Amino acid sequence: MIHTSPGAAQLIARLLDSLGKAEGILGSIAGDDTIFTTPARGFTVKDLHDAILVLFEQEL
């Protein structure tokens, strides 16, 4: 589960979905301020967690 600012979950989930299986993300479901993600086959929850942390630690 990922918690976001209100209204941001759909945008962030779309970003995660665009990365797809290459980053270990099978898919996501977004509400208003919460995202549920599930790892792709061959990836663990920890792999997915680490990939998401790396993604959001990058400077834009």
PDB file of N, CA, C and O in Angstrom:
ATOM      1  N   MET A   1       0.838  -1.167   0.000  1.00  0.00           N
ATOM      2  CA  MET A   1       0.000   0.000   0.000  1.00  0.00           C
ATOM      3  C   MET A   1       0.883   1.230   0.000  1.00  0.00           C
ATOM      4  O   MET A   1       1.897   1.290   0.696  1.00  0.00           O
ATOM      5  N   ILE A   2       0.490   2.190  -0.776  1.00  0.00           N
ATOM      6  CA  ILE A   2       1.188   3.472  -0.840  1.00  0.00           C
ATOM      7  C   ILE A   2       0.169   4.546  -0.498  1.00  0.00           C
ATOM      8  O   ILE A   2      -0.914   4.594  -1.080  1.00  0.00           O
ATOM      9  N   HIS A   3       0.516   5.396   0.436  1.00  0.00           N
ATOM     10  CA  HIS A   3      -0.363   6.510   0.803  1.00  0.00           C
ATOM     11  C   HIS A   3       0.179   7.785   0.168  1.00  0.00           C
ATOM     12  O   HIS A   3       1.381   8.048   0.214  1.00  0.00           O
ATOM     13  N   THR A   4      -0.716   8.575  -0.425  1.00  0.00           N
ATOM     14  CA  THR A   4      -0.334   9.801  -1.119  1.00  0.00           C
ATOM     15  C   THR A   4      -1.118  10.976  -0.551  1.00  0.00           C
ATOM     16  O   THR A   4      -1.954  10.811   0.337  1.00  0.00           O
ATOM     17  N   SER A   5      -0.840  12.147  -1.070  1.00  0.00           N
ATOM     18  CA  SER A   5      -1.670  13.306  -0.762  1.00  0.00           C
ATOM     19  C   SER A   5      -3.043  13.071  -1.389  1.00  0.00           C
ATOM     20  O   SER A   5      -3.140  12.379  -2.402  1.00  0.00           O
ATOM     21  N   PRO A   6      -4.104  13.629  -0.809  1.00  0.00           N
ATOM     22  CA  PRO A   6      -5.429  13.452  -1.395  1.00  0.00           C
ATOM     23  C   PRO A   6      -5.450  13.887  -2.866  1.00  0.00           C
ATOM     24  O   PRO A   6      -4.966  14.963  -3.219  1.00  0.00           O
ATOM     25  N   GLY A   7      -6.014  13.035  -3.699  1.00  0.00           N
ATOM     26  CA  GLY A   7      -6.141  13.322  -5.121  1.00  0.00           C
ATOM     27  C   GLY A   7      -4.950  12.916  -5.974  1.00  0.00           C
ATOM     28  O   GLY A   7      -5.028  12.996  -7.200  1.00  0.00           O
ATOM     29  N   ALA A   8      -3.854  12.485  -5.370  1.00  0.00           N
ATOM     30  CA  ALA A   8      -2.640  12.176  -6.131  1.00  0.00           C
ATOM     31  C   ALA A   8      -2.510  10.703  -6.504  1.00  0.00           C
ATOM     32  O   ALA A   8      -1.690  10.361  -7.356  1.00  0.00           O
ATOM     33  N   ALA A   9      -3.283   9.843  -5.900  1.00  0.00           N
ATOM     34  CA  ALA A   9      -3.093   8.401  -6.087  1.00  0.00           C
ATOM     35  C   ALA A   9      -3.271   7.963  -7.537  1.00  0.00           C
ATOM     36  O   ALA A   9      -2.489   7.147  -8.026  1.00  0.00           O
ATOM     37  N   GLN A  10      -4.264   8.474  -8.226  1.00  0.00           N
ATOM     38  CA  GLN A  10      -4.516   8.045  -9.610  1.00  0.00           C
ATOM     39  C   GLN A  10      -3.352   8.409 -10.527  1.00  0.00           C
ATOM     40  O   GLN A  10      -2.967   7.615 -11.386  1.00  0.00           O
ATOM     41  N   LEU A  11      -2.795   9.592 -10.351  1.00  0.00           N
ATOM     42  CA  LEU A  11      -1.662  10.024 -11.167  1.00  0.00           C
ATOM     43  C   LEU A  11      -0.435   9.152 -10.917  1.00  0.00           C
ATOM     44  O   LEU A  11       0.232   8.729 -11.861  1.00  0.00           O
ATOM     45  N   ILE A  12      -0.141   8.887  -9.663  1.00  0.00           N
ATOM     46  CA  ILE A  12       1.022   8.068  -9.312  1.00  0.00           C
ATOM     47  C   ILE A  12       0.820   6.627  -9.776  1.00  0.00           C
ATOM     48  O   ILE A  12       1.760   6.001 -10.266  1.00  0.00           O
ATOM     49  N   ALA A  13      -0.385   6.099  -9.626  1.00  0.00           N
ATOM     50  CA  ALA A  13      -0.668   4.737 -10.087  1.00  0.00           C
ATOM     51  C   ALA A  13      -0.486   4.629 -11.597  1.00  0.00           C
ATOM     52  O   ALA A  13       0.016   3.619 -12.089  1.00  0.00           O
ATOM     53  N   ARG A  14      -0.886   5.647 -12.326  1.00  0.00           N
ATOM     54  CA  ARG A  14      -0.698   5.643 -13.780  1.00  0.00           C
ATOM     55  C   ARG A  14       0.787   5.601 -14.127  1.00  0.00           C
ATOM     56  O   ARG A  14       1.190   4.905 -15.058  1.00  0.00           O
ATOM     57  N   LEU A  15       1.598   6.343 -13.380  1.00  0.00           N
ATOM     58  CA  LEU A  15       3.048   6.317 -13.576  1.00  0.00           C
ATOM     59  C   LEU A  15       3.596   4.920 -13.302  1.00  0.00           C
ATOM     60  O   LEU A  15       4.380   4.392 -14.091  1.00  0.00           O
ATOM     61  N   LEU A  16       3.185   4.325 -12.192  1.00  0.00           N
ATOM     62  CA  LEU A  16       3.650   2.978 -11.847  1.00  0.00           C
ATOM     63  C   LEU A  16       3.226   1.964 -12.906  1.00  0.00           C
ATOM     64  O   LEU A  16       4.019   1.105 -13.291  1.00  0.00           O
ATOM     65  N   ASP A  17       1.999   2.055 -13.374  1.00  0.00           N
ATOM     66  CA  ASP A  17       1.511   1.128 -14.403  1.00  0.00           C
ATOM     67  C   ASP A  17       2.289   1.287 -15.708  1.00  0.00           C
ATOM     68  O   ASP A  17       2.492   0.311 -16.431  1.00  0.00           O
ATOM     69  N   SER A  18       2.726   2.510 -16.014  1.00  0.00           N
ATOM     70  CA  SER A  18       3.473   2.729 -17.257  1.00  0.00           C
ATOM     71  C   SER A  18       4.851   2.076 -17.206  1.00  0.00           C
ATOM     72  O   SER A  18       5.417   1.751 -18.249  1.00  0.00           O
ATOM     73  N   LEU A  19       5.397   1.882 -16.005  1.00  0.00           N
ATOM     74  CA  LEU A  19       6.691   1.214 -15.861  1.00  0.00           C
ATOM     75  C   LEU A  19       6.552  -0.270 -16.129  1.00  0.00           C
ATOM     76  O   LEU A  19       7.429  -0.895 -16.725  1.00  0.00           O
ATOM     77  N   GLY A  20       5.447  -0.817 -15.684  1.00  0.00           N
ATOM     78  CA  GLY A  20       5.111  -2.194 -15.982  1.00  0.00           C
ATOM     79  C   GLY A  20       6.011  -3.247 -15.384  1.00  0.00           C
ATOM     80  O   GLY A  20       6.703  -3.030 -14.390  1.00  0.00           O
ATOM     81  N   LYS A  21       5.975  -4.397 -16.029  1.00  0.00           N
ATOM     82  CA  LYS A  21       6.625  -5.592 -15.498  1.00  0.00           C
ATOM     83  C   LYS A  21       8.140  -5.478 -15.451  1.00  0.00           C
ATOM     84  O   LYS A  21       8.775  -6.172 -14.657  1.00  0.00           O
ATOM     85  N   ALA A  22       8.741  -4.627 -16.274  1.00  0.00           N
ATOM     86  CA  ALA A  22      10.201  -4.480 -16.263  1.00  0.00           C
ATOM     87  C   ALA A  22      10.697  -4.022 -14.896  1.00  0.00           C
ATOM     88  O   ALA A  22      11.805  -4.371 -14.488  1.00  0.00           O
ATOM     89  N   GLU A  23       9.889  -3.248 -14.194  1.00  0.00           N
ATOM     90  CA  GLU A  23      10.254  -2.776 -12.860  1.00  0.00           C
ATOM     91  C   GLU A  23       9.653  -3.657 -11.770  1.00  0.00           C
ATOM     92  O   GLU A  23       9.794  -3.359 -10.584  1.00  0.00           O
ATOM     93  N   GLY A  24       8.987  -4.734 -12.161  1.00  0.00           N
ATOM     94  CA  GLY A  24       8.424  -5.647 -11.181  1.00  0.00           C
ATOM     95  C   GLY A  24       7.002  -5.340 -10.774  1.00  0.00           C
ATOM     96  O   GLY A  24       6.511  -5.879  -9.782  1.00  0.00           O
ATOM     97  N   ILE A  25       6.326  -4.474 -11.529  1.00  0.00           N
ATOM     98  CA  ILE A  25       4.971  -4.059 -11.177  1.00  0.00           C
ATOM     99  C   ILE A  25       3.975  -4.760 -12.097  1.00  0.00           C
ATOM    100  O   ILE A  25       3.954  -4.504 -13.301  1.00  0.00           O
ATOM    101  N   LEU A  26       3.157  -5.639 -11.538  1.00  0.00           N
ATOM    102  CA  LEU A  26       2.123  -6.297 -12.331  1.00  0.00           C
ATOM    103  C   LEU A  26       0.977  -5.333 -12.592  1.00  0.00           C
ATOM    104  O   LEU A  26       0.463  -5.257 -13.708  1.00  0.00           O
ATOM    105  N   GLY A  27       0.576  -4.596 -11.557  1.00  0.00           N
ATOM    106  CA  GLY A  27      -0.512  -3.651 -11.707  1.00  0.00           C
ATOM    107  C   GLY A  27      -0.770  -2.919 -10.413  1.00  0.00           C
ATOM    108  O   GLY A  27      -0.170  -3.210  -9.379  1.00  0.00           O
ATOM    109  N   SER A  28      -1.680  -1.960 -10.494  1.00  0.00           N
ATOM    110  CA  SER A  28      -2.022  -1.179  -9.307  1.00  0.00           C
ATOM    111  C   SER A  28      -3.498  -0.807  -9.347  1.00  0.00           C
ATOM    112  O   SER A  28      -4.126  -0.770 -10.406  1.00  0.00           O
ATOM    113  N   ILE A  29      -4.022  -0.536  -8.176  1.00  0.00           N
ATOM    114  CA  ILE A  29      -5.396  -0.059  -8.021  1.00  0.00           C
ATOM    115  C   ILE A  29      -5.310   1.194  -7.166  1.00  0.00           C
ATOM    116  O   ILE A  29      -4.707   1.175  -6.093  1.00  0.00           O
ATOM    117  N   ALA A  30      -5.908   2.280  -7.634  1.00  0.00           N
ATOM    118  CA  ALA A  30      -5.808   3.550  -6.917  1.00  0.00           C
ATOM    119  C   ALA A  30      -7.165   4.050  -6.463  1.00  0.00           C
ATOM    120  O   ALA A  30      -8.167   3.928  -7.169  1.00  0.00           O
ATOM    121  N   GLY A  31      -7.170   4.607  -5.283  1.00  0.00           N
ATOM    122  CA  GLY A  31      -8.317   5.335  -4.771  1.00  0.00           C
ATOM    123  C   GLY A  31      -7.996   6.815  -4.834  1.00  0.00           C
ATOM    124  O   GLY A  31      -7.340   7.267  -5.772  1.00  0.00           O
ATOM    125  N   ASP A  32      -8.445   7.567  -3.857  1.00  0.00           N
ATOM    126  CA  ASP A  32      -8.168   9.000  -3.809  1.00  0.00           C
ATOM    127  C   ASP A  32      -6.768   9.283  -3.274  1.00  0.00           C
ATOM    128  O   ASP A  32      -6.048  10.127  -3.807  1.00  0.00           O
ATOM    129  N   ASP A  33      -6.388   8.562  -2.207  1.00  0.00           N
ATOM    130  CA  ASP A  33      -5.086   8.819  -1.583  1.00  0.00           C
ATOM    131  C   ASP A  33      -4.330   7.541  -1.228  1.00  0.00           C
ATOM    132  O   ASP A  33      -3.388   7.575  -0.436  1.00  0.00           O
ATOM    133  N   THR A  34      -4.742   6.413  -1.814  1.00  0.00           N
ATOM    134  CA  THR A  34      -4.103   5.134  -1.515  1.00  0.00           C
ATOM    135  C   THR A  34      -3.942   4.325  -2.801  1.00  0.00           C
ATOM    136  O   THR A  34      -4.827   4.312  -3.657  1.00  0.00           O
ATOM    137  N   ILE A  35      -2.793   3.650  -2.919  1.00  0.00           N
ATOM    138  CA  ILE A  35      -2.524   2.798  -4.074  1.00  0.00           C
ATOM    139  C   ILE A  35      -2.160   1.406  -3.566  1.00  0.00           C
ATOM    140  O   ILE A  35      -1.362   1.260  -2.640  1.00  0.00           O
ATOM    141  N   PHE A  36      -2.754   0.389  -4.183  1.00  0.00           N
ATOM    142  CA  PHE A  36      -2.373  -0.996  -3.931  1.00  0.00           C
ATOM    143  C   PHE A  36      -1.607  -1.463  -5.155  1.00  0.00           C
ATOM    144  O   PHE A  36      -2.103  -1.350  -6.276  1.00  0.00           O
ATOM    145  N   THR A  37      -0.404  -1.987  -4.955  1.00  0.00           N
ATOM    146  CA  THR A  37       0.387  -2.533  -6.057  1.00  0.00           C
ATOM    147  C   THR A  37       0.670  -3.998  -5.791  1.00  0.00           C
ATOM    148  O   THR A  37       0.722  -4.435  -4.641  1.00  0.00           O
ATOM    149  N   THR A  38       0.852  -4.749  -6.858  1.00  0.00           N
ATOM    150  CA  THR A  38       1.198  -6.163  -6.724  1.00  0.00           C
ATOM    151  C   THR A  38       2.394  -6.466  -7.621  1.00  0.00           C
ATOM    152  O   THR A  38       2.483  -5.946  -8.734  1.00  0.00           O
ATOM    153  N   PRO A  39       3.313  -7.303  -7.144  1.00  0.00           N
ATOM    154  CA  PRO A  39       4.506  -7.595  -7.939  1.00  0.00           C
ATOM    155  C   PRO A  39       4.217  -8.535  -9.112  1.00  0.00           C
ATOM    156  O   PRO A  39       3.331  -9.387  -9.050  1.00  0.00           O
ATOM    157  N   ALA A  40       4.986  -8.351 -10.170  1.00  0.00           N
ATOM    158  CA  ALA A  40       4.907  -9.236 -11.328  1.00  0.00           C
ATOM    159  C   ALA A  40       5.525 -10.587 -10.981  1.00  0.00           C
ATOM    160  O   ALA A  40       6.262 -10.712 -10.003  1.00  0.00           O
ATOM    161  N   ARG A  41       5.217 -11.583 -11.786  1.00  0.00           N
ATOM    162  CA  ARG A  41       5.772 -12.922 -11.579  1.00  0.00           C
ATOM    163  C   ARG A  41       7.295 -12.847 -11.591  1.00  0.00           C
ATOM    164  O   ARG A  41       7.890 -12.198 -12.451  1.00  0.00           O
ATOM    165  N   GLY A  42       7.913 -13.513 -10.631  1.00  0.00           N
ATOM    166  CA  GLY A  42       9.365 -13.517 -10.542  1.00  0.00           C
ATOM    167  C   GLY A  42       9.925 -12.422  -9.650  1.00  0.00           C
ATOM    168  O   GLY A  42      11.129 -12.380  -9.398  1.00  0.00           O
ATOM    169  N   PHE A  43       9.060 -11.534  -9.171  1.00  0.00           N
ATOM    170  CA  PHE A  43       9.476 -10.463  -8.275  1.00  0.00           C
ATOM    171  C   PHE A  43       8.823 -10.673  -6.915  1.00  0.00           C
ATOM    172  O   PHE A  43       7.705 -11.180  -6.826  1.00  0.00           O
ATOM    173  N   THR A  44       9.518 -10.284  -5.873  1.00  0.00           N
ATOM    174  CA  THR A  44       8.954 -10.362  -4.527  1.00  0.00           C
ATOM    175  C   THR A  44       8.378  -9.005  -4.144  1.00  0.00           C
ATOM    176  O   THR A  44       8.610  -8.008  -4.828  1.00  0.00           O
ATOM    177  N   VAL A  45       7.636  -8.975  -3.062  1.00  0.00           N
ATOM    178  CA  VAL A  45       7.116  -7.711  -2.546  1.00  0.00           C
ATOM    179  C   VAL A  45       8.283  -6.780  -2.218  1.00  0.00           C
ATOM    180  O   VAL A  45       8.202  -5.574  -2.455  1.00  0.00           O
ATOM    181  N   LYS A  46       9.365  -7.337  -1.674  1.00  0.00           N
ATOM    182  CA  LYS A  46      10.546  -6.516  -1.356  1.00  0.00           C
ATOM    183  C   LYS A  46      11.163  -5.940  -2.625  1.00  0.00           C
ATOM    184  O   LYS A  46      11.566  -4.777  -2.633  1.00  0.00           O
ATOM    185  N   ASP A  47      11.245  -6.725  -3.696  1.00  0.00           N
ATOM    186  CA  ASP A  47      11.755  -6.213  -4.975  1.00  0.00           C
ATOM    187  C   ASP A  47      10.919  -5.021  -5.447  1.00  0.00           C
ATOM    188  O   ASP A  47      11.456  -4.000  -5.877  1.00  0.00           O
ATOM    189  N   LEU A  48       9.601  -5.171  -5.358  1.00  0.00           N
ATOM    190  CA  LEU A  48       8.688  -4.112  -5.778  1.00  0.00           C
ATOM    191  C   LEU A  48       8.878  -2.877  -4.907  1.00  0.00           C
ATOM    192  O   LEU A  48       8.958  -1.758  -5.414  1.00  0.00           O
ATOM    193  N   HIS A  49       8.948  -3.079  -3.611  1.00  0.00           N
ATOM    194  CA  HIS A  49       9.154  -1.976  -2.666  1.00  0.00           C
ATOM    195  C   HIS A  49      10.433  -1.221  -3.004  1.00  0.00           C
ATOM    196  O   HIS A  49      10.430   0.008  -3.073  1.00  0.00           O
ATOM    197  N   ASP A  50      11.519  -1.946  -3.213  1.00  0.00           N
ATOM    198  CA  ASP A  50      12.811  -1.324  -3.519  1.00  0.00           C
ATOM    199  C   ASP A  50      12.760  -0.551  -4.839  1.00  0.00           C
ATOM    200  O   ASP A  50      13.318   0.542  -4.930  1.00  0.00           O
ATOM    201  N   ALA A  51      12.103  -1.101  -5.857  1.00  0.00           N
ATOM    202  CA  ALA A  51      11.998  -0.425  -7.156  1.00  0.00           C
ATOM    203  C   ALA A  51      11.218   0.880  -7.034  1.00  0.00           C
ATOM    204  O   ALA A  51      11.581   1.880  -7.653  1.00  0.00           O
ATOM    205  N   ILE A  52      10.157   0.874  -6.247  1.00  0.00           N
ATOM    206  CA  ILE A  52       9.355   2.086  -6.060  1.00  0.00           C
ATOM    207  C   ILE A  52      10.153   3.128  -5.287  1.00  0.00           C
ATOM    208  O   ILE A  52      10.097   4.314  -5.613  1.00  0.00           O
ATOM    209  N   LEU A  53      10.893   2.704  -4.271  1.00  0.00           N
ATOM    210  CA  LEU A  53      11.733   3.653  -3.528  1.00  0.00           C
ATOM    211  C   LEU A  53      12.764   4.306  -4.438  1.00  0.00           C
ATOM    212  O   LEU A  53      12.965   5.519  -4.379  1.00  0.00           O
ATOM    213  N   VAL A  54      13.417   3.514  -5.277  1.00  0.00           N
ATOM    214  CA  VAL A  54      14.414   4.062  -6.204  1.00  0.00           C
ATOM    215  C   VAL A  54      13.754   5.064  -7.151  1.00  0.00           C
ATOM    216  O   VAL A  54      14.315   6.126  -7.420  1.00  0.00           O
ATOM    217  N   LEU A  55      12.577   4.732  -7.652  1.00  0.00           N
ATOM    218  CA  LEU A  55      11.871   5.611  -8.573  1.00  0.00           C
ATOM    219  C   LEU A  55      11.617   6.981  -7.955  1.00  0.00           C
ATOM    220  O   LEU A  55      11.841   8.005  -8.601  1.00  0.00           O
ATOM    221  N   PHE A  56      11.154   7.005  -6.720  1.00  0.00           N
ATOM    222  CA  PHE A  56      10.783   8.270  -6.099  1.00  0.00           C
ATOM    223  C   PHE A  56      11.938   8.977  -5.405  1.00  0.00           C
ATOM    224  O   PHE A  56      11.776  10.105  -4.941  1.00  0.00           O
ATOM    225  N   GLU A  57      13.097   8.337  -5.325  1.00  0.00           N
ATOM    226  CA  GLU A  57      14.271   9.006  -4.768  1.00  0.00           C
ATOM    227  C   GLU A  57      15.052   9.747  -5.842  1.00  0.00           C
ATOM    228  O   GLU A  57      15.945  10.530  -5.519  1.00  0.00           O
ATOM    229  N   GLN A  58      14.736   9.517  -7.107  1.00  0.00           N
ATOM    230  CA  GLN A  58      15.442  10.202  -8.191  1.00  0.00           C
ATOM    231  C   GLN A  58      15.079  11.680  -8.186  1.00  0.00           C
ATOM    232  O   GLN A  58      13.939  12.057  -7.917  1.00  0.00           O
ATOM    233  N   GLU A  59      16.065  12.501  -8.487  1.00  0.00           N
ATOM    234  CA  GLU A  59      15.801  13.932  -8.607  1.00  0.00           C
ATOM    235  C   GLU A  59      15.234  14.208  -9.987  1.00  0.00           C
ATOM    236  O   GLU A  59      15.728  13.694 -10.990  1.00  0.00           O
ATOM    237  N   LEU A  60      14.205  15.015 -10.026  1.00  0.00           N
ATOM    238  CA  LEU A  60      13.578  15.351 -11.315  1.00  0.00           C
ATOM    239  C   LEU A  60      14.132  16.651 -11.845  1.00  0.00           C
ATOM    240  O   LEU A  60      13.730  17.102 -12.918  1.00  0.00           O
TER     241      LEU A  60
END
